[in-house]
Amino acid sequence: MPADGPVQEDAAKLATFGQFVGSWDIQGIWYLPDGSCRTGKGEWHFDWILGGTGIQDVLFASGAPPSQFGSTFRCYDKAIDAWHLSWMQPASGEFVNLIGRQIGDRVVCESADSQPQRRWSFTEITPHAFRWLGEVSHDNGASWFLEQEMGAVRRLGP
């Protein structure tokens, strides 16, 4: 169920992901283990849900069929002062759970119990743009491989 904005009592904490509410055009780069890469364009839409206590996004490549869409649900947990995130892309069988926190000027989300480990970071955040990094570790965090990055620019119109 959509909401008009964050629940006021937690508005400051909800701003961690609330700052992304809106629509974004993205340019993505996927890095493959063999050193090659591929690029693509898409859209990323964030909105308030659950009476303003959570945020859902929908991410897809331009022109992709709905079977290639993915979505993340994000809810703030006061008890741990962090966000629970669940990413789902049913068509590919990808389901990832992470914990997200504001760390300095970045928002960092890390999986705790999945293999491989995942780290997703929002960086270079401004009101009109951000950079997203998707990293993976196959050695319990000793080293990280950048699998994907996206540059996002806020849409000015509908």
C-alpha positions in Angstrom: 0.0 0.0 0.0 1.5 3.4 -1.0 2.0 6.2 1.5 2.5 9.9 1.0 5.7 10.1 3.0 7.6 8.8 6.0 5.9 8.3 9.4 6.9 11.5 11.2 8.2 9.9 14.4 11.0 8.2 12.5 11.4 10.7 9.6 15.1 11.3 10.3 16.1 7.6 10.3 13.8 6.9 7.3 15.6 9.6 5.3 18.5 7.1 4.8 16.5 5.5 1.9 13.7 8.1 1.8 16.1 10.4 -0.1 15.8 8.1 -3.1 12.0 8.2 -3.3 11.1 9.2 -6.9 12.1 8.0 -10.3 15.6 7.7 -11.7 17.1 7.0 -15.1 20.1 4.6 -14.8 23.1 3.6 -16.8 24.5 0.2 -15.8 27.7 -1.6 -16.2 28.0 -5.4 -15.4 31.6 -6.7 -15.0 32.2 -10.3 -15.8 34.9 -12.5 -14.2 36.6 -12.9 -17.6 37.3 -9.1 -17.6 34.6 -8.2 -20.2 31.6 -6.1 -19.4 28.2 -5.2 -20.8 26.2 -2.0 -20.4 22.5 -1.1 -20.3 20.0 1.6 -19.5 17.0 1.4 -17.3 14.7 2.9 -14.7 14.6 2.7 -10.9 11.5 3.8 -9.1 11.3 4.2 -5.3 8.2 4.9 -3.2 6.9 4.9 0.4 4.9 1.9 1.5 3.2 0.5 4.6 2.0 3.8 6.0 5.4 5.4 5.6 7.4 2.8 7.5 9.1 1.3 4.5 10.2 1.8 0.9 9.8 -0.4 -2.1 11.6 0.0 -5.4 11.2 -1.5 -8.8 14.3 -1.7 -11.1 14.3 -2.7 -14.8 16.2 -2.4 -17.9 14.7 -0.2 -20.7 12.5 -2.3 -22.9 12.8 -5.4 -20.8 9.8 -7.6 -20.3 8.2 -7.7 -16.9 9.7 -11.1 -16.2 13.1 -9.3 -15.9 12.0 -6.7 -13.3 13.3 -6.8 -9.8 12.0 -5.2 -6.6 13.4 -4.4 -3.1 11.5 -4.0 0.1 13.2 -1.8 2.7 12.0 -1.4 6.3 13.8 0.3 9.2 14.3 -1.6 12.4 14.7 0.6 15.5 16.0 -2.3 17.6 19.2 -2.6 15.5 19.2 1.0 14.1 19.4 -0.4 10.6 17.3 -1.4 7.6 16.2 -4.9 6.5 16.3 -5.2 2.7 14.9 -8.0 0.6 15.7 -8.0 -3.2 13.6 -10.3 -5.4 13.9 -11.1 -9.1 11.7 -14.2 -9.4 12.4 -14.8 -13.1 16.1 -15.3 -12.5 15.6 -17.0 -9.1 17.6 -14.3 -7.3 16.5 -13.5 -3.7 18.9 -11.6 -1.5 18.5 -10.3 2.1 20.7 -7.6 3.5 21.1 -5.2 6.4 21.6 -1.5 5.4 23.1 1.4 7.3 24.2 5.0 6.7 28.0 5.0 7.0 29.5 8.4 6.6 28.2 9.8 3.2 27.4 6.3 1.9 24.5 3.9 2.4 26.0 0.4 2.7 23.9 -2.8 2.6 25.5 -6.2 3.4 24.3 -9.8 3.4 25.1 -11.6 6.6 24.4 -15.2 5.9 24.4 -15.8 2.1 27.1 -17.2 0.0 28.5 -15.5 -1.9 28.4 -12.5 0.4 27.0 -9.3 -1.2 27.7 -5.6 -0.5 25.6 -3.0 -2.2 26.5 0.7 -1.7 24.9 4.0 -2.6 27.7 6.5 -3.1 28.2 10.0 -4.5 24.7 10.9 -3.3 23.2 14.3 -4.2 19.5 15.3 -4.5 19.7 14.7 -8.3 22.1 11.7 -8.7 23.9 8.8 -7.1 26.2 5.9 -7.9 25.3 2.3 -6.9 27.9 -0.4 -6.5 27.1 -4.1 -6.4 30.0 -6.2 -5.0 30.4 -9.9 -4.2 32.8 -11.9 -2.0 33.5 -15.6 -2.3 36.0 -15.6 0.6 34.0 -14.3 3.5 34.8 -10.7 2.9 38.6 -11.0 2.5 38.3 -9.6 -1.1 35.5 -8.1 -3.1 34.7 -8.2 -6.8 32.7 -5.3 -8.4 30.0 -7.1 -10.4 27.8 -4.1 -11.2 27.6 -0.3 -11.0 24.8 2.1 -11.9 24.8 5.8 -12.3 21.4 7.2 -11.5 20.0 10.6 -12.4 16.7 11.8 -11.0 13.9 12.3 -13.5 12.5 15.8 -13.6 9.2 14.9 -15.1 6.8 11.9 -15.1 
